[in-house]
Amino acid sequence: MGKELATFDYEKEREKFKWDIPEDYNFVDVIRRCADDITKLMAITEHPDGKVERAGYWEV
């Protein structure tokens, strides 16, 4: 028949997970680079009344 799909064990994967962040990583520099492009969105908020707000990195 068909192939069996492997099951995903969230807890097992979570235990194995490890961040690999370089020592010289600077989050602020990343955000500044994103802000250089005014088309990049940081957040889209949809309110219960249907109003949608968009905020770009450059605005923040």
N, CA, C and O atoms as a printed pandas DataFrame, in Angstrom:
     atom_number atom_name residue_name chain_id  residue_number  x_coord  y_coord  z_coord
0              1         N          MET        A               1    0.835   -1.181    0.000
1              2        CA          MET        A               1    0.000    0.000    0.000
2              3         C          MET        A               1    0.890    1.259    0.000
3              4         O          MET        A               1    1.964    1.284   -0.602
4              5         N          GLY        A               2    0.408    2.293    0.691
5              6        CA          GLY        A               2    1.154    3.542    0.727
6              7         C          GLY        A               2    2.215    3.554    1.806
7              8         O          GLY        A               2    2.284    2.660    2.650
8              9         N          LYS        A               3    3.032    4.575    1.761
9             10        CA          LYS        A               3    4.069    4.728    2.768
10            11         C          LYS        A               3    3.459    5.198    4.088
11            12         O          LYS        A               3    2.508    5.979    4.099
12            13         N          GLU        A               4    4.004    4.724    5.171
13            14        CA          GLU        A               4    3.566    5.203    6.484
14            15         C          GLU        A               4    4.252    6.530    6.771
15            16         O          GLU        A               4    5.433    6.710    6.475
16            17         N          LEU        A               5    3.513    7.438    7.341
17            18        CA          LEU        A               5    4.095    8.723    7.722
18            19         C          LEU        A               5    4.678    8.618    9.121
19            20         O          LEU        A               5    4.078    8.017   10.013
20            21         N          ALA        A               6    5.836    9.200    9.302
21            22        CA          ALA        A               6    6.447    9.211   10.623
22            23         C          ALA        A               6    5.645   10.138   11.527
23            24         O          ALA        A               6    5.165   11.183   11.088
24            25         N          THR        A               7    5.504    9.753   12.770
25            26        CA          THR        A               7    4.794   10.616   13.710
26            27         C          THR        A               7    5.758   11.659   14.249
27            28         O          THR        A               7    6.960   11.425   14.374
28            29         N          PHE        A               8    5.204   12.796   14.559
29            30        CA          PHE        A               8    6.008   13.911   15.071
30            31         C          PHE        A               8    5.816   13.983   16.570
31            32         O          PHE        A               8    4.690   14.115   17.051
32            33         N          ASP        A               9    6.904   13.898   17.310
33            34        CA          ASP        A               9    6.861   13.985   18.767
34            35         C          ASP        A               9    7.350   15.370   19.180
35            36         O          ASP        A               9    8.554   15.621   19.236
36            37         N          TYR        A              10    6.414   16.260   19.466
37            38        CA          TYR        A              10    6.754   17.650   19.792
38            39         C          TYR        A              10    7.696   17.742   20.983
39            40         O          TYR        A              10    8.697   18.455   20.918
40            41         N          GLU        A              11    7.401   17.047   22.056
41            42        CA          GLU        A              11    8.234   17.128   23.262
42            43         C          GLU        A              11    9.658   16.650   22.989
43            44         O          GLU        A              11   10.619   17.240   23.484
44            45         N          LYS        A              12    9.792   15.604   22.217
45            46        CA          LYS        A              12   11.122   15.087   21.879
46            47         C          LYS        A              12   11.901   16.116   21.058
47            48         O          LYS        A              12   13.077   16.368   21.321
48            49         N          GLU        A              13   11.238   16.703   20.065
49            50        CA          GLU        A              13   11.887   17.715   19.241
50            51         C          GLU        A              13   12.249   18.953   20.058
51            52         O          GLU        A              13   13.310   19.546   19.865
52            53         N          ARG        A              14   11.368   19.334   20.963
53            54        CA          ARG        A              14   11.623   20.500   21.811
54            55         C          ARG        A              14   12.850   20.275   22.699
55            56         O          ARG        A              14   13.649   21.190   22.901
56            57         N          GLU        A              15   12.994   19.081   23.218
57            58        CA          GLU        A              15   14.151   18.751   24.061
58            59         C          GLU        A              15   15.457   18.792   23.269
59            60         O          GLU        A              15   16.497   19.171   23.809
60            61         N          LYS        A              16   15.410   18.404   21.989
61            62        CA          LYS        A              16   16.608   18.386   21.151
62            63         C          LYS        A              16   16.986   19.774   20.624
63            64         O          LYS        A              16   18.132   20.003   20.237
64            65         N          PHE        A              17   16.015   20.700   20.612
65            66        CA          PHE        A              17   16.244   22.003   20.001
66            67         C          PHE        A              17   17.299   22.805   20.751
67            68         O          PHE        A              17   17.335   22.814   21.982
68            69         N          LYS        A              18   18.162   23.484   19.985
69            70        CA          LYS        A              18   19.188   24.342   20.574
70            71         C          LYS        A              18   19.366   25.548   19.666
71            72         O          LYS        A              18   19.528   25.404   18.454
72            73         N          TRP        A              19   19.335   26.724   20.249
73            74        CA          TRP        A              19   19.580   27.938   19.479
74            75         C          TRP        A              19   21.036   27.965   19.041
75            76         O          TRP        A              19   21.925   27.586   19.802
76            77         N          ASP        A              20   21.276   28.410   17.824
77            78        CA          ASP        A              20   22.635   28.552   17.308
78            79         C          ASP        A              20   22.822   30.029   16.935
79            80         O          ASP        A              20   22.699   30.415   15.773
80            81         N          ILE        A              21   23.120   30.831   17.948
81            82        CA          ILE        A              21   23.231   32.281   17.771
82            83         C          ILE        A              21   24.706   32.677   17.855
83            84         O          ILE        A              21   25.370   32.392   18.852
84            85         N          PRO        A              22   25.215   33.327   16.820
85            86        CA          PRO        A              22   26.621   33.754   16.851
86            87         C          PRO        A              22   26.891   34.713   18.022
87            88         O          PRO        A              22   26.010   35.467   18.434
88            89         N          GLU        A              23   28.078   34.672   18.531
89            90        CA          GLU        A              23   28.471   35.510   19.665
90            91         C          GLU        A              23   28.300   36.994   19.354
91            92         O          GLU        A              23   27.947   37.775   20.237
92            93         N          ASP        A              24   28.547   37.388   18.112
93            94        CA          ASP        A              24   28.490   38.807   17.747
94            95         C          ASP        A              24   27.140   39.228   17.149
95            96         O          ASP        A              24   27.043   40.291   16.537
96            97         N          TYR        A              25   26.114   38.415   17.320
97            98        CA          TYR        A              25   24.794   38.718   16.771
98            99         C          TYR        A              25   24.216   39.956   17.454
99           100         O          TYR        A              25   24.262   40.080   18.678
100          101         N          ASN        A              26   23.669   40.873   16.648
101          102        CA          ASN        A              26   23.093   42.099   17.188
102          103         C          ASN        A              26   21.695   42.277   16.593
103          104         O          ASN        A              26   21.546   42.610   15.417
104          105         N          PHE        A              27   20.688   42.055   17.412
105          106        CA          PHE        A              27   19.297   42.119   16.968
106          107         C          PHE        A              27   18.935   43.510   16.453
107          108         O          PHE        A              27   18.183   43.632   15.486
108          109         N          VAL        A              28   19.452   44.541   17.076
109          110        CA          VAL        A              28   19.158   45.918   16.660
110          111         C          VAL        A              28   19.635   46.157   15.231
111          112         O          VAL        A              28   18.947   46.819   14.454
112          113         N          ASP        A              29   20.792   45.634   14.878
113          114        CA          ASP        A              29   21.284   45.782   13.504
114          115         C          ASP        A              29   20.340   45.120   12.496
115          116         O          ASP        A              29   20.128   45.646   11.404
116          117         N          VAL        A              30   19.785   43.991   12.857
117          118        CA          VAL        A              30   18.848   43.289   11.976
118          119         C          VAL        A              30   17.602   44.152   11.755
119          120         O          VAL        A              30   17.138   44.295   10.624
120          121         N          ILE        A              31   17.071   44.716   12.817
121          122        CA          ILE        A              31   15.882   45.565   12.711
122          123         C          ILE        A              31   16.193   46.814   11.895
123          124         O          ILE        A              31   15.372   47.246   11.086
124          125         N          ARG        A              32   17.352   47.387   12.098
125          126        CA          ARG        A              32   17.736   48.573   11.315
126          127         C          ARG        A              32   17.799   48.255    9.823
127          128         O          ARG        A              32   17.376   49.064    8.998
128          129         N          ARG        A              33   18.324   47.083    9.475
129          130        CA          ARG        A              33   18.377   46.692    8.058
130          131         C          ARG        A              33   16.970   46.506    7.493
131          132         O          ARG        A              33   16.704   46.866    6.346
132          133         N          CYS        A              34   16.085   45.952    8.287
133          134        CA          CYS        A              34   14.686   45.796    7.842
134          135         C          CYS        A              34   14.048   47.161    7.638
135          136         O          CYS        A              34   13.259   47.342    6.711
136          137         N          ALA        A              35   14.376   48.118    8.488
137          138        CA          ALA        A              35   13.789   49.454    8.407
138          139         C          ALA        A              35   14.264   50.210    7.175
139          140         O          ALA        A              35   13.625   51.178    6.761
140          141         N          ASP        A              36   15.360   49.791    6.592
141          142        CA          ASP        A              36   15.846   50.439    5.370
142          143         C          ASP        A              36   14.882   50.249    4.199
143          144         O          ASP        A              36   14.888   51.038    3.255
144          145         N          ASP        A              37   14.067   49.217    4.257
145          146        CA          ASP        A              37   13.097   48.924    3.195
146          147         C          ASP        A              37   11.704   49.269    3.714
147          148         O          ASP        A              37   11.142   48.530    4.521
148          149         N          ILE        A              38   11.146   50.389    3.254
149          150        CA          ILE        A              38    9.858   50.836    3.791
150          151         C          ILE        A              38    8.685   49.938    3.400
151          152         O          ILE        A              38    7.567   50.145    3.871
152          153         N          THR        A              39    8.927   48.949    2.550
153          154        CA          THR        A              39    7.849   48.035    2.176
154          155         C          THR        A              39    7.725   46.856    3.145
155          156         O          THR        A              39    6.742   46.117    3.086
156          157         N          LYS        A              40    8.702   46.668    4.030
157          158        CA          LYS        A              40    8.660   45.529    4.952
158          159         C          LYS        A              40    7.733   45.822    6.123
159          160         O          LYS        A              40    7.872   46.835    6.809
160          161         N          LEU        A              41    6.788   44.916    6.337
161          162        CA          LEU        A              41    5.849   45.074    7.436
162          163         C          LEU        A              41    6.340   44.342    8.673
163          164         O          LEU        A              41    6.895   43.245    8.600
164          165         N          MET        A              42    6.118   44.985    9.812
165          166        CA          MET        A              42    6.474   44.379   11.091
166          167         C          MET        A              42    5.254   43.725   11.729
167          168         O          MET        A              42    5.361   42.673   12.359
168          169         N          ALA        A              43    4.085   44.361   11.559
169          170        CA          ALA        A              43    2.870   43.833   12.182
170          171         C          ALA        A              43    1.648   44.221   11.355
171          172         O          ALA        A              43    1.595   45.288   10.744
172          173         N          ILE        A              44    0.680   43.330   11.357
173          174        CA          ILE        A              44   -0.631   43.604   10.790
174          175         C          ILE        A              44   -1.636   43.262   11.885
175          176         O          ILE        A              44   -1.667   42.136   12.382
176          177         N          THR        A              45   -2.444   44.230   12.250
177          178        CA          THR        A              45   -3.434   44.034   13.305
178          179         C          THR        A              45   -4.828   44.173   12.717
179          180         O          THR        A              45   -5.146   45.177   12.079
180          181         N          GLU        A              46   -5.655   43.163   12.935
181          182        CA          GLU        A              46   -7.048   43.241   12.500
182          183         C          GLU        A              46   -7.921   43.328   13.747
183          184         O          GLU        A              46   -7.914   42.427   14.587
184          185         N          HIS        A              47   -8.666   44.411   13.858
185          186        CA          HIS        A              47   -9.517   44.655   15.013
186          187         C          HIS        A              47  -10.878   43.996   14.836
187          188         O          HIS        A              47  -11.286   43.711   13.710
188          189         N          PRO        A              48  -11.595   43.747   15.954
189          190        CA          PRO        A              48  -12.911   43.111   15.864
190          191         C          PRO        A              48  -13.896   43.849   14.958
191          192         O          PRO        A              48  -14.781   43.229   14.370
192          193         N          ASP        A              49  -13.746   45.173   14.842
193          194        CA          ASP        A              49  -14.663   45.932   13.993
194          195         C          ASP        A              49  -14.295   45.858   12.512
195          196         O          ASP        A              49  -14.955   46.478   11.677
196          197         N          GLY        A              50  -13.234   45.095   12.179
197          198        CA          GLY        A              50  -12.821   44.922   10.795
198          199         C          GLY        A              50  -11.713   45.862   10.347
199          200         O          GLY        A              50  -11.156   45.690    9.263
200          201         N          LYS        A              51  -11.388   46.855   11.171
201          202        CA          LYS        A              51  -10.304   47.788   10.825
202          203         C          LYS        A              51   -8.970   47.038   10.825
203          204         O          LYS        A              51   -8.684   46.244   11.721
204          205         N          VAL        A              52   -8.169   47.307    9.805
205          206        CA          VAL        A              52   -6.855   46.670    9.688
206          207         C          VAL        A              52   -5.778   47.745    9.740
207          208         O          VAL        A              52   -5.833   48.734    9.009
208          209         N          GLU        A              53   -4.802   47.538   10.613
209          210        CA          GLU        A              53   -3.675   48.466   10.724
210          211         C          GLU        A              53   -2.396   47.730   10.338
211          212         O          GLU        A              53   -2.207   46.560   10.670
212          213         N          ARG        A              54   -1.538   48.432    9.640
213          214        CA          ARG        A              54   -0.247   47.872    9.240
214          215         C          ARG        A              54    0.854   48.787    9.760
215          216         O          ARG        A              54    0.748   50.011    9.674
216          217         N          ALA        A              55    1.902   48.192   10.297
217          218        CA          ALA        A              55    3.041   48.977   10.780
218          219         C          ALA        A              55    4.312   48.430   10.171
219          220         O          ALA        A              55    4.567   47.227   10.219
220          221         N          GLY        A              56    5.095   49.300    9.607
221          222        CA          GLY        A              56    6.369   48.901    9.029
222          223         C          GLY        A              56    7.506   49.086   10.024
223          224         O          GLY        A              56    7.382   49.830   10.997
224          225         N          TYR        A              57    8.590   48.415    9.773
225          226        CA          TYR        A              57    9.765   48.553   10.639
226          227         C          TYR        A              57   10.216   49.999   10.701
227          228         O          TYR        A              57   10.605   50.487   11.762
228          229         N          TRP        A              58   10.167   50.694    9.560
229          230        CA          TRP        A              58   10.644   52.061    9.506
230          231         C          TRP        A              58    9.807   52.983   10.380
231          232         O          TRP        A              58   10.317   53.997   10.856
232          233         N          GLU        A              59    8.528   52.657   10.606
233          234        CA          GLU        A              59    7.676   53.466   11.474
234          235         C          GLU        A              59    8.021   53.289   12.940
235          236         O          GLU        A              59    7.960   54.233   13.728
236          237         N          VAL        A              60    8.378   52.091   13.286
237          238        CA          VAL        A              60    8.655   51.764   14.679
238          239         C          VAL        A              60   10.054   52.211   15.041
239          240         O          VAL        A              60   10.486   52.026   16.179
